[in-house]
């Protein structure tokens, strides 16, 4: 069964949000000359510092979900997180127990750190296209194509 972070809970705030990619290289210092290094893994987990602000009801839901579904933080789960490609679903787990602090008597600030299995990034092909082309012109062309496919084509088909 795939564990999913409750949709009734808010996204982590951007305040304090930080992504730290894991070490993907191994480095060996040489007695003379430059150090040698190479890629150790193709997929390296990243650590993400997260902070949520929740009301009492949301916090009670979070605590129960954390205890029973996330198994006190040990289980991998699917959560929507922010990255270079925007808000996307990612597989994560807690690396430490959360900390909850009461703010102004009725809101809870929950902080923790998540480990993300494999953060979504541009594919190698998409990267090559973006590096070889003018991004603004490419973006404009994509927007025009989107408009054509979703606005013009359906009207044209209805008129047939």
PAZAPA-4460 file (N, C-alpha, C; in steps of 0.05 Angstrom, whole numbers, plus 32768, in hexadecimal, padded with zeros to 4 digits):
% residues 160
    n_x    n_y    n_z   ca_x   ca_y   ca_z    c_x    c_y    c_z   seq   type   mol
   8011   7FE8   8000   8000   8000   8000   8012   8019   8000     1      X     A
   800D   802B   7FEE   801C   8044   7FED   8010   8057   8001     2      X     A
   8022   8062   8012   8019   8075   8026   801A   8091   8019     3      X     A
   8005   80A1   801D   8002   80BB   8010   7FFF   80D0   8026     4      X     A
   800D   80E6   8024   800A   80FC   8037   7FEE   8107   8034     5      X     A
   7FDF   810C   8049   7FC3   8114   8047   7FC0   812E   8037     6      X     A
   7FAD   812E   8024   7FA7   8145   8014   7F9A   815B   8025     7      X     A
   7F8F   8154   803B   7F82   8168   804D   7F96   8179   805C     8      X     A
   7FAF   8171   805B   7FC4   8181   8069   7FD2   8194   8055     9      X     A
   7FDC   81AA   805F   7FE9   81BE   804E   8004   81B5   8043    10      X     A
   800D   81C2   802D   8028   81BD   8023   803B   81C9   8038    11      X     A
   8054   81BF   8037   8069   81CC   8048   806C   81EA   8040    12      X     A
   8072   81FB   8053   8075   8217   804D   8090   821B   803F    13      X     A
   8093   8232   8032   80AD   8238   8025   80C1   8243   8039    14      X     A
   80B7   824C   8050   80C8   8256   8065   80D9   823F   8071    15      X     A
   80F3   8240   806E   8104   822B   8078   8107   8213   8066    16      X     A
   80F9   8213   804F   80FA   81FD   803C   8115   81FC   802F    17      X     A
   8123   81E6   8030   813E   81E3   8025   8142   81C7   801A    18      X     A
   814F   81C5   8003   8155   81AB   7FF7   8173   81A7   7FF7    19      X     A
   817C   8190   8002   8198   818A   8002   819C   816F   7FF5    20      X     A
   81A6   816F   7FDB   81AB   8156   7FCD   81C0   8145   7FDB    21      X     A
   81BD   812B   7FDA   81D0   8119   7FE6   81EA   8118   7FD6    22      X     A
   81FF   810F   7FE2   8219   810C   7FD5   8218   80F6   7FC0    23      X     A
   821D   80FD   7FA7   821C   80E9   7F92   8238   80E1   7F88    24      X     A
   824C   80EE   7F93   8267   80E8   7F89   8279   80DD   7FA0    25      X     A
   828D   80CF   7F97   82A1   80C5   7FAA   82BB   80D3   7FA2    26      X     A
   82CA   80DE   7FB5   82E2   80EE   7FAF   82FA   80E2   7FBE    27      X     A
   8310   80DF   7FB0   8328   80D5   7FBC   833E   80E9   7FB8    28      X     A
   8349   80F3   7FCD   8360   8106   7FCB   8379   80F6   7FC5    29      X     A
   8388   8100   7FB2   83A1   80F2   7FAA   83B9   80FF   7FB8    30      X     A
   83CE   80EF   7FBA   83E6   80F9   7FC7   83F2   8110   7FB7    31      X     A
   83F0   810E   7F9C   83F9   8123   7F8A   83E5   8127   7F74    32      X     A
   83E0   813F   7F6C   83CE   8144   7F56   83B1   8148   7F60    33      X     A
   839F   814B   7F4D   8383   8151   7F54   8376   8137   7F60    34      X     A
   8362   813C   7F70   8353   8126   7F7C   8343   8118   7F66    35      X     A
   833D   80FE   7F6A   832D   80EF   7F58   8311   80EE   7F63    36      X     A
   82FD   80F1   7F52   82E2   80EE   7F5B   82D1   80E2   7F45    37      X     A
   82BC   80D5   7F4D   82A9   80C9   7F3A   828E   80C6   7F46    38      X     A
   827B   80C2   7F35   825F   80C0   7F3D   825B   80A5   7F4C    39      X     A
   8250   80A6   7F63   824C   808E   7F73   8230   8082   7F6D    40      X     A
   821C   8093   7F6B   8201   8089   7F67   81F4   809A   7F51    41      X     A
   81E0   808E   7F43   81D0   809E   7F30   81B8   80AA   7F3E    42      X     A
   81AF   809E   7F53   8198   80A8   7F62   81A0   80AC   7F7F    43      X     A
   81A1   80C6   7F87   81A8   80CC   7FA2   8191   80DA   7FB1    44      X     A
   818B   80D1   7FC9   8175   80DE   7FD7   817D   80FB   7FDF    45      X     A
   8169   810B   7FE1   816D   8127   7FEA   815F   812B   8005    46      X     A
   8169   813D   8015   815C   8144   802E   814E   815F   802A    47      X     A
   8135   8160   8034   8126   8179   8031   811C   8181   804D    48      X     A
   8123   8199   8055   811A   81A5   806F   80FE   81AF   806A    49      X     A
   80EB   81A6   807A   80CF   81AE   8076   80C3   81BB   808F    50      X     A
   80AF   81CB   808B   80A1   81D9   80A0   8084   81DC   8098    51      X     A
   8072   81D4   80AA   8056   81D7   80A5   804A   81E9   80BB    52      X     A
   8035   81F7   80B5   8026   8206   80C9   8009   81FB   80C7    53      X     A
   8000   81F0   80DD   7FE6   81E2   80DD   7FD5   81EB   80F5    54      X     A
   7FBB   81EB   80F0   7FA8   81F0   8106   7FA6   81D6   8117    55      X     A
   7F97   81D7   812D   7F95   81C0   813F   7F8B   81A7   8132    56      X     A
   7F76   81AA   8121   7F6A   8193   8114   7F7E   8186   8100    57      X     A
   7F8C   8197   80F0   7FA0   818D   80DE   7FB7   817F   80EC    58      X     A
   7FBF   818B   8103   7FD5   817F   8112   7FCD   8164   811D    59      X     A
   7FB4   8161   8126   7FAB   8148   8131   7FAB   8132   811B    60      X     A
   7FA3   813A   8103   7FA3   8128   80EC   7FC0   8120   80E5    61      X     A
   7FD2   8134   80E5   7FEE   812F   80DF   7FFA   811B   80F3    62      X     A
   7FF5   8120   810D   8001   810E   8121   7FF7   80F1   811E    63      X     A
   7FDE   80ED   8119   7FD3   80D2   8115   7FDE   80C6   80FC    64      X     A
   7FDF   80D5   80E6   7FEA   80CB   80CD   8007   80C3   80D0    65      X     A
   8016   80D4   80DE   8033   80CE   80E3   8036   80B5   80F3    66      X     A
   8025   80B1   8107   8028   809A   8118   801F   8080   810A    67      X     A
   8008   8080   80FD   7FFD   8067   80F2   8005   8062   80D5    68      X     A
   8006   8076   80C5   800B   8071   80A8   8029   8074   80A2    69      X     A
   8036   8089   80AC   8052   808D   80A7   8063   807C   80BA    70      X     A
   8056   806E   80CC   8064   805D   80DF   807A   806B   80EE    71      X     A
   8072   8082   80FA   8085   8093   810A   809C   809E   80F9    72      X     A
   8097   80A0   80DF   80AB   80AB   80CD   80BB   8097   80BD    73      X     A
   80B7   807D   80C2   80C7   8068   80B6   80BF   8062   8099    74      X     A
   80A5   8066   8092   809A   805E   8078   809F   8073   8063    75      X     A
   80A4   806A   804A   80A4   807C   8033   8087   8084   802D    76      X     A
   8083   809C   8024   8068   80A6   801D   806A   80B9   8006    77      X     A
   8054   80BE   7FF9   8053   80D1   7FE3   8048   80EC   7FED    78      X     A
   8057   8101   7FE7   8050   811C   7FEF   8056   812F   7FD9    79      X     A
   8047   8144   7FD7   804C   8159   7FC3   8060   816D   7FCF    80      X     A
   8077   8170   7FC1   808C   8181   7FCA   8095   8194   7FB4    81      X     A
   80A1   81AA   7FBC   80AB   81BE   7FA9   80C7   81B8   7FA0    82      X     A
   80CC   81BB   7F87   80E7   81B7   7F7C   80EA   81C9   7F63    83      X     A
   80FF   81C5   7F54   8104   81D5   7F3C   80EF   81D3   7F27    84      X     A
   80E0   81BD   7F27   80CA   81B9   7F13   80AF   81C1   7F1E    85      X     A
   80AF   81CD   7F36   8096   81D5   7F43   808D   81C1   7F58    86      X     A
   8073   81C1   7F5E   8067   81AF   7F71   8061   8194   7F64    87      X     A
   806F   817F   7F6D   806C   8165   7F62   806B   8150   7F78    88      X     A
   805D   813A   7F73   805C   8124   7F86   8077   8116   7F86    89      X     A
   8081   8110   7F9F   809B   8103   7FA2   8099   80EF   7FB9    90      X     A
   80AA   80DB   7FB8   80AC   80C7   7FCD   80BF   80D0   7FE2    91      X     A
   80B6   80D0   7FFB   80C6   80DB   8011   80C2   80CB   802A    92      X     A
   80D4   80CF   803E   80D0   80C5   8059   80DD   80D8   806C    93      X     A
   80D6   80D7   8085   80E1   80E8   8099   80FD   80DD   80A1    94      X     A
   8110   80EF   80A5   812A   80E7   80AE   812D   80EC   80CC    95      X     A
   811A   80FA   80D8   811B   8100   80F4   80FE   8105   80FE    96      X     A
   80FA   8102   8118   80E0   8108   8123   80D9   8125   811E    97      X     A
   80BF   812A   8119   80B7   8146   8116   80B8   8155   8130    98      X     A
   80B9   816F   812F   80B7   8180   8147   80A0   8192   8143    99      X     A
   808F   8194   8157   8077   81A5   8156   8079   81BB   816B   100      X     A
   8074   81D4   8162   8075   81EB   8174   805B   81FA   8171   101      X     A
   804F   8201   8188   8036   8210   8188   803C   822E   8182   102      X     A
   802E   8238   816E   8031   8255   8167   8018   8263   8170   103      X     A
   801A   827A   817B   8004   828C   8183   7FEB   827E   818E   104      X     A
   7FEE   8268   819B   7FD8   825B   81A9   7FC7   8248   8199   105      X     A
   7FC7   8249   817E   7FB4   8238   8170   7FC0   822C   8156   106      X     A
   7FD7   8235   814C   7FE3   8229   8135   7FFC   8219   813D   107      X     A
   8001   8204   812F   8018   81F3   8135   802C   81F6   811E   108      X     A
   8046   81F8   8126   805C   81F8   8112   806A   81DD   8115   109      X     A
   8069   81CE   80FF   8075   81B3   80FF   808E   81B5   80ED   110      X     A
   80A5   81AC   80F7   80BD   81AC   80E7   80C9   8190   80E7   111      X     A
   80D6   8189   80D1   80E4   8170   80CF   80F6   8170   80B7   112      X     A
   8100   8159   80B1   8111   8155   8099   8107   813C   808A   113      X     A
   8104   813F   8070   80FB   8128   8060   8113   811F   804E   114      X     A
   8113   8106   8049   8126   80FB   8035   8115   80F4   801D   115      X     A
   811D   80FF   8006   810F   80FA   7FED   811F   80E6   7FDD   116      X     A
   8112   80D1   7FD3   8120   80BB   7FC6   812D   80C5   7FAC   117      X     A
   811E   80D2   7F9B   8129   80DB   7F81   811A   80F4   7F78   118      X     A
   8126   810C   7F7C   8118   8125   7F75   8114   8126   7F57   119      X     A
   80FC   812E   7F4E   80F7   8131   7F31   8107   8148   7F25   120      X     A
   8114   8144   7F0F   8123   8158   7F00   811D   8156   7EE3   121      X     A
   8126   8169   7ED4   8123   8167   7EB7   8131   814E   7EAD   122      X     A
   8126   8142   7E98   8133   812B   7E8B   814C   8135   7E7C   123      X     A
   815D   8122   7E75   8175   8129   7E66   816D   8136   7E4B   124      X     A
   8158   812B   7E3E   814F   8137   7E25   8144   8153   7E27   125      X     A
   8134   8157   7E3C   8128   8172   7E41   813E   8186   7E47   126      X     A
   8152   817D   7E57   8169   818F   7E5D   8177   8197   7E43   127      X     A
   817C   8184   7E32   818A   818A   7E19   817A   819E   7E08   128      X     A
   8160   819A   7E06   814F   81AD   7DF7   8151   81C9   7E03   129      X     A
   814F   81CB   7E1D   814F   81E5   7E2A   816A   81F3   7E28   130      X     A
   8180   81E3   7E28   819A   81EF   7E26   81A0   81F8   7E0A   131      X     A
   8194   81EC   7DF6   819A   81F2   7DDA   8187   8207   7DCE   132      X     A
   8172   820E   7DDD   815E   8220   7DD2   8159   8238   7DE4   133      X     A
   814D   824D   7DD8   8145   8265   7DE8   812D   825D   7DF9   134      X     A
   8130   825E   7E13   811B   8255   7E25   8101   8266   7E21   135      X     A
   8103   8280   7E1F   80EB   8291   7E1C   80DC   828A   7E03   136      X     A
   80EA   8286   7DEC   80DD   827F   7DD3   80D0   8263   7DD5   137      X     A
   80DF   8251   7DE1   80D4   8236   7DE4   80BB   8235   7DF6   138      X     A
   80BC   8244   7E0C   80A5   8246   7E1E   808D   8252   7E10   139      X     A
   8092   8267   7E00   807C   8273   7DF1   8070   8260   7DDD   140      X     A
   8081   8250   7DCF   8077   823C   7DBC   8066   8227   7DCA   141      X     A
   806F   821E   7DE1   8060   820A   7DF1   8045   8215   7DF9   142      X     A
   8045   822F   7E03   802C   823B   7E0B   8018   823D   7DF3   143      X     A
   8023   8245   7DDC   8011   8246   7DC4   8007   822B   7DBC   144      X     A
   8017   8217   7DBE   800E   81FB   7DB7   7FF9   81F2   7DCB   145      X     A
   7FFD   81F8   7DE5   7FEA   81F1   7DF9   7FCF   81FE   7DF4   146      X     A
   7FCF   8218   7DED   7FB7   8226   7DE7   7FA9   821A   7DCF   147      X     A
   7FB9   8214   7DBA   7FAE   8209   7DA1   7FA0   81EE   7DA7   148      X     A
   7FAE   81DC   7DB5   7FA4   81C1   7DBA   7F8B   81C2   7DCC   149      X     A
   7F8B   81D3   7DE1   7F76   81D2   7DF4   7F60   81E6   7DEF   150      X     A
   7F64   81F9   7DDE   7F4F   820D   7DD9   7F45   820D   7DBB   151      X     A
   7F58   820F   7DA9   7F50   8210   7D8D   7F46   81F5   7D82   152      X     A
   7F55   81E0   7D87   7F4D   81C5   7D7C   7F32   81BC   7D86   153      X     A
   7F2C   81BE   7D9F   7F11   81B5   7DA8   7EFA   81C5   7D9A   154      X     A
   7EFE   81DF   7D96   7EEA   81EF   7D88   7EE8   81E7   7D6B   155      X     A
   7EFE   81E1   7D5E   7EFE   81D8   7D42   7EF0   81BE   7D3F   156      X     A
   7EF5   81AB   7D52   7EE8   8191   7D50   7ECA   8193   7D55   157      X     A
   7EC1   81A4   7D68   7EA5   81A9   7D6D   7E97   81B4   7D54   158      X     A
   7EA5   81C5   7D44   7E99   81D1   7D2D   7E95   81BD   7D16   159      X     A
   7EA4   81A7   7D17   7EA1   8193   7D01   7E87   8185   7D04   160      X     A
***
